[in-house]
Amino acid sequence: MLQHDRVVHHPLGGASYYFKESLLKYVNAQCSRPAVVLHVGAQPNCTPHIGNITTIATCFALGAALQTRFARNVRVKFVFVDSAPSPGHEIVINGVKYQRSLKQMGTLEEYKPAFIHVLDRLSELSGVPYETATQSFWRANPAFPNVIRSLVARHETLGARLSPETGRLAIRVPCPHEGCGLADKHGLNNEYHSDDRIAFICPEHGEHHISLMAPHEVERLEFNTPLRNLIRILLCSLDTDTSWIMCTGSDYAGFYQEQLTWRLLEQPATAPVIFYTPLILDWSGAKLSKGLYVKEDGYKYLVDAGHRYLLDGEVFLQTRDGLEALFKEVQDWVDKPYKLFRNYSLEYLEMQLVARGMGEHEWEEDK
C-alpha cells in the first residue's frame, strides 16, 4: 500500500467553488414558502450503515442550520421505500423479473426500529423534529392522480427516457390474489388502454388491472426509482405551502439527475432543491453498499477487523459518542461547503470520528 503524508486536501471545483461562502444563504433563498421540509428516505431491507446514516445526519445538520441562522420552520420527512423488493423474493419467469415488495412480505418492520433509533437521536442532537411515512404518503397527495395520468399519457416517450434498458415505463401493481403479491418489476408486460386503464400480468394468476380514474386503485401503484423520483419532484413543485429540499447521496447527482429528472421538467424553476451528501467509500473508491453487505458478505474484512459498527446502525449506536461525533463532522461540512461537495473514505471518516470523541464500541461479540 502507498504511504501518504496524512494531509487532507480540499481542492475547489464546481459547487465547492461557487458556494464556498454562500451555500446556506443560497439554499434559504430558494425556500420561498412558509415551511421547509427536508426529505430523506431509504429502502429498509437491512440495518442502516455508516453511508446512509451519514446522509440522514447531513440532512438534519442542514435543517438545524436553516432553523438556527434563518429562523425557518423546518422539519425532516423520512420516507421508507416499502415498495422496494424484499430480499430473496425476486424471481425471473420467461425473461421477466418479478418481485414481492417489503410491504407485501411484511418485512418493513424488521429493520424499521434501527432507522427510528438513528432518527430519534439525530433529532435530539439537531433540535429538528421529524416524522416518518411510507410511499403511501405520496399516493395520498390530492395531486397524485393527475400527475400519474399526465405521465402515463406519455408512457411511450417517458419509458424510453426513464428506463433506457427496457424502454418501458416501470409502473407495477402487486397481484391482488391473496398470498401472491407478485409484480412485474419493470412493467414489461403492462398494457395501457385508452379508457385510462392499465393492465398488469401476474405469471400465476393472469391479468389484473387498475383504473387511473379510481383514486383507491391508483393508490396501489408502485414505481422504479427514476419514475418515483420524478413523481416526488412534480408533487413537491405543486406544494404552495412548503418548500421541499430533497436530501440524497451524491451518486444520484450528475448524469442521473440531468437525464432522468431535469430534462423532463416543464417548469424546473418550481422544483425543490436537491441537496447531495458525500458518499462514504471503501478502500477501492466504491461507495459503501448495503447490497454487498447483505448479499455477498463483501465487507467481511471490516467485520473481522472489529469494525462492524460501520455496517450495522444498531452497533454504531452502541459505540460511545459515535453518532454525536458523526453529527459534529457533518455539521462542519454544512458550515464549510468545500468539505461538502466531495466524498470520503471509510478510513478518513473513522479517523475524524475518533478525533471528534468517538470511543470504543460496547458489543461483546466485537471485542
C-alpha positions in Angstrom: 0.0 0.0 0.0 1.2 3.5 -0.8 2.1 5.6 2.2 0.8 9.2 2.4 1.5 12.3 4.5 -2.0 12.3 6.2 -2.5 15.9 4.9 -6.1 16.4 3.8 -6.7 18.5 0.7 -10.0 20.1 -0.3 -9.4 21.3 -3.9 -12.2 23.6 -5.0 -14.2 23.0 -8.1 -17.8 23.2 -9.3 -20.2 23.8 -6.5 -17.5 23.8 -3.9 -16.0 26.9 -5.6 -19.2 28.9 -6.2 -20.9 28.1 -2.9 -17.9 28.0 -0.6 -19.1 31.1 1.4 -22.8 31.3 0.5 -24.4 27.9 0.4 -26.8 28.3 3.3 -27.8 31.8 2.2 -28.5 30.4 -1.3 -30.5 27.4 -0.1 -32.6 29.5 2.2 -33.3 32.0 -0.6 -34.7 29.1 -2.7 -37.2 28.2 0.0 -39.8 30.9 -0.6 -42.7 29.1 1.0 -43.6 29.3 4.8 -42.4 25.9 5.9 -39.3 23.9 4.9 -39.4 20.1 4.8 -36.2 18.1 4.2 -37.0 14.8 2.6 -34.7 11.8 3.0 -35.5 8.2 2.6 -34.2 4.6 2.5 -35.1 1.1 1.4 -35.3 -0.6 4.8 -34.1 -4.0 3.6 -31.2 -4.1 6.0 -30.0 -2.1 9.0 -28.6 1.3 8.2 -24.9 1.5 7.6 -22.5 4.5 8.0 -23.2 5.6 4.4 -26.9 6.1 4.7 -26.6 7.2 8.4 -24.2 10.0 7.1 -26.8 11.1 4.5 -29.5 11.2 7.2 -27.2 13.1 9.6 -26.3 15.7 6.9 -30.0 16.2 6.3 -30.5 17.0 10.0 -27.4 19.2 10.1 -28.8 21.3 7.1 -32.1 21.6 8.8 -30.5 22.7 12.1 -28.5 25.4 10.2 -31.6 26.8 8.4 -33.5 26.7 11.7 -30.8 28.5 13.7 -29.5 31.0 11.2 -32.6 32.0 9.4 -35.3 31.1 12.0 -37.0 28.8 9.5 -39.9 26.4 10.3 -38.0 23.2 9.5 -38.8 19.5 9.8 -37.4 16.3 8.4 -39.7 13.9 6.5 -38.2 10.4 6.4 -39.9 8.1 3.9 -39.5 4.4 4.0 -39.4 2.9 0.4 -41.7 0.0 1.3 -42.2 -0.7 -2.4 -38.6 -1.9 -2.7 -38.1 -5.6 -3.4 -38.0 -7.9 -0.3 -34.6 -9.7 -0.2 -34.9 -13.2 -1.6 -38.3 -12.5 -3.2 -37.2 -11.6 -6.8 -37.7 -14.3 -9.5 -37.4 -14.4 -13.2 -40.0 -16.2 -15.3 -39.7 -16.3 -19.1 -37.2 -13.5 -19.0 -39.4 -11.2 -16.9 -38.3 -10.2 -13.4 -41.0 -10.3 -10.8 -40.8 -9.1 -7.2 -42.6 -9.1 -3.9 -42.1 -5.9 -2.0 -41.2 -5.2 1.5 -44.8 -4.1 2.1 -46.2 -7.3 0.5 -43.9 -9.5 2.6 -44.4 -7.5 5.8 -40.6 -7.2 6.3 -40.6 -3.4 6.7 -40.9 -3.8 10.4 -37.8 -5.9 10.7 -35.3 -3.1 10.2 -37.6 -0.1 10.8 -36.6 0.2 14.6 -32.9 0.6 13.7 -33.8 3.6 11.5 -36.1 5.1 14.1 -33.3 4.9 16.8 -31.0 6.8 14.4 -33.7 9.4 13.6 -34.6 9.9 17.3 -31.0 10.6 18.3 -30.3 12.9 15.4 -33.5 14.8 16.1 -32.3 15.3 19.7 -28.8 16.4 18.6 -30.1 18.8 15.9 -33.2 20.2 17.5 -35.1 19.5 14.3 -38.3 17.5 14.5 -39.0 14.6 12.1 -41.8 12.4 11.0 -41.9 9.1 9.1 -44.0 7.8 6.3 -44.2 5.1 3.6 -44.8 5.5 -0.1 -48.5 5.9 0.7 -47.7 9.4 1.7 -47.1 10.4 -1.9 -50.0 8.4 -3.2 -52.3 10.2 -0.8 -51.4 13.6 -2.2 -54.5 15.1 -3.9 -52.4 16.0 -6.9 -51.1 12.4 -7.3 -53.8 11.0 -9.7 -53.5 13.9 -12.1 -49.7 13.7 -12.1 -49.9 9.9 -12.8 -52.4 10.4 -15.6 -50.1 13.0 -17.2 -47.1 10.7 -17.1 -49.0 7.6 -18.3 -50.3 9.6 -21.3 -46.6 9.9 -22.3 -45.7 6.4 -21.4 -44.0 5.6 -24.7 -41.7 8.6 -24.7 -41.1 8.5 -20.9 -40.5 4.8 -20.9 -37.5 5.3 -23.2 -36.2 8.1 -21.1 -36.7 6.7 -17.6 -36.0 3.1 -18.4 -33.3 3.1 -21.1 -32.6 -0.6 -20.8 -36.2 -1.7 -21.4 -37.9 1.3 -23.0 -41.0 0.7 -20.8 -42.4 2.8 -18.1 -41.7 0.9 -14.8 -45.1 1.0 -13.2 -46.2 -2.0 -11.3 -49.0 -3.3 -9.1 -48.8 -6.4 -6.9 -51.1 -9.2 -7.9 -54.2 -8.8 -5.8 -54.8 -12.6 -5.3 -54.4 -13.4 -1.6 -51.0 -14.7 -0.7 -49.5 -13.7 -4.1 -48.3 -10.1 -4.4 -46.0 -10.7 -7.4 -45.4 -7.6 -9.5 -43.7 -7.2 -12.9 -40.7 -5.2 -11.6 -40.0 -3.3 -14.9 -43.6 -3.2 -16.2 -42.6 -5.1 -19.3 -46.0 -6.7 -19.9 -48.1 -3.7 -19.0 -50.8 -2.6 -21.4 -52.1 1.0 -21.5 -55.7 1.4 -22.6 -57.4 4.5 -23.9 -60.1 4.4 -21.2 -57.4 5.1 -18.5 -56.9 1.5 -17.5 -53.6 -0.2 -17.1 -53.5 -4.0 -17.4 -50.8 -6.0 -15.5 -49.9 -9.6 -15.8 -49.2 -12.0 -13.0 -47.4 -15.2 -14.1 -49.6 -17.3 -11.8 -53.0 -15.6 -11.9 -53.1 -13.8 -15.2 -54.3 -10.3 -16.0 -55.4 -7.7 -13.4 -55.9 -4.0 -13.9 -56.5 -0.6 -12.3 -58.3 2.5 -13.5 -56.5 5.8 -13.3 -59.8 7.4 -12.6 -60.3 5.4 -9.4 -58.3 7.0 -6.5 -58.4 3.9 -4.4 -56.9 1.9 -7.3 -54.3 4.5 -8.1 -53.0 4.2 -4.6 -51.9 0.6 -5.3 -49.3 1.8 -7.9 -45.6 1.3 -7.4 -42.7 2.7 -9.4 -39.0 2.2 -10.1 -36.5 4.7 -8.6 -36.3 7.2 -11.5 -40.0 7.4 -12.0 -40.7 7.6 -8.3 -38.2 10.5 -8.1 -39.8 12.3 -10.9 -43.3 11.9 -9.3 -41.9 13.3 -6.0 -40.4 16.3 -7.7 -43.6 17.1 -9.5 -45.7 16.8 -6.4 -43.4 18.9 -4.3 -43.4 21.5 -7.1 -47.1 21.9 -6.7 -47.0 22.4 -2.9 -47.8 26.1 -2.3 -47.3 25.9 1.5 -44.0 24.0 1.7 -40.5 24.4 0.3 -39.1 20.9 -0.1 -35.4 20.0 -0.1 -34.6 16.5 -1.3 -31.5 15.1 0.5 -29.8 12.2 -1.2 -26.4 10.7 -1.7 -24.2 12.2 -4.5 -24.3 9.0 -6.5 -27.7 10.4 -7.7 -26.1 13.6 -8.9 -24.7 14.4 -12.3 -25.8 12.4 -15.4 -28.5 10.5 -13.5 -30.4 13.6 -12.4 -29.7 15.6 -15.5 -31.1 12.9 -17.8 -33.8 11.3 -15.7 -35.2 14.4 -14.0 -34.2 17.9 -15.1 -34.6 17.3 -18.8 -38.1 16.1 -18.3 -39.4 19.0 -16.3 -41.5 21.7 -17.9 -41.0 24.1 -15.1 -37.7 23.3 -13.4 -37.7 26.7 -11.5 -40.5 25.5 -9.3 -38.8 22.2 -8.5 -37.4 21.5 -5.0 -33.7 21.9 -4.2 -31.8 18.6 -4.4 -29.1 18.6 -1.7 -26.4 16.0 -2.3 -24.4 14.5 0.5 -20.9 13.0 0.4 -20.6 9.3 -0.3 -18.6 7.1 2.1 -16.2 5.0 0.0 -14.4 1.7 0.7 -10.7 1.1 0.1 -11.2 0.9 -3.7 -13.2 4.1 -4.0 -16.6 2.3 -4.4 -19.5 3.6 -2.3 -20.4 1.6 0.8 -23.2 -0.7 -0.4 -25.9 -2.5 1.6 -26.3 -4.9 -1.3 -22.7 -6.2 -0.8 -23.2 -6.3 3.0 -26.4 -8.3 2.8 -26.0 -10.5 -0.2 -22.3 -11.1 -0.8 -20.6 -10.6 2.5 -18.4 -8.1 0.7 -17.2 -6.4 3.9 -16.1 -9.4 5.8 -12.7 -7.7 6.2 -14.4 -4.9 8.2 -16.2 -7.4 10.5 -13.1 -9.4 11.0 -11.2 -6.3 12.0 -13.8 -5.4 14.6 -15.5 -2.6 12.5 -19.0 -4.0 12.2 -20.3 -0.7 13.7 -19.6 0.9 10.2 -22.1 -1.6 8.7 -24.7 -2.0 11.4 -26.6 1.0 12.7 -27.6 -0.7 16.0 -23.9 -1.5 16.7 -23.0 2.1 15.8 -25.5 3.4 18.3 -23.8 1.3 20.9 -20.4 3.0 20.2 -19.7 5.7 22.8 -20.5 9.1 21.3 -20.3 7.7 17.8 -23.4 9.4 16.4 -22.5 12.6 18.3 -19.1 12.6 16.6 -20.6 12.0 13.2 -23.1 14.8 13.6 -20.3 17.2 14.5 -18.4 16.1 11.4 -21.4 16.7 9.0 -22.2 20.0 10.7 -18.7 21.0 9.7 -19.4 20.0 6.1 -22.6 22.2 6.0 -20.7 25.1 7.6 -17.8 24.7 5.2 -19.1 23.7 1.8 -15.7 23.0 0.4 -15.9 19.9 2.6 -19.4 19.0 1.5 -19.0 18.7 -2.3 -16.8 15.7 -2.3 -16.7 12.1 -1.0 -14.8 10.4 1.9 -13.2 7.1 2.5 -14.2 4.9 5.4 -10.7 5.3 6.8 -10.8 9.0 6.8 -14.3 9.2 8.3 -13.3 6.8 11.1 -10.2 8.9 11.8 -12.5 12.0 12.1 -15.0 10.3 14.3 -12.2 9.3 16.8 -10.8 12.8 16.7 -14.3 14.2 17.5 -14.7 12.0 20.5 -16.0 8.6 19.4 -15.0 5.9 21.9 -15.0 2.1 22.0 -18.0 0.2 20.9 -19.6 -1.9 23.5 -21.0 -5.1 21.9 -19.3 -8.1 23.3 -19.2 -10.0 20.0 -17.0 -7.2 18.5 -14.5 -7.1 21.4 
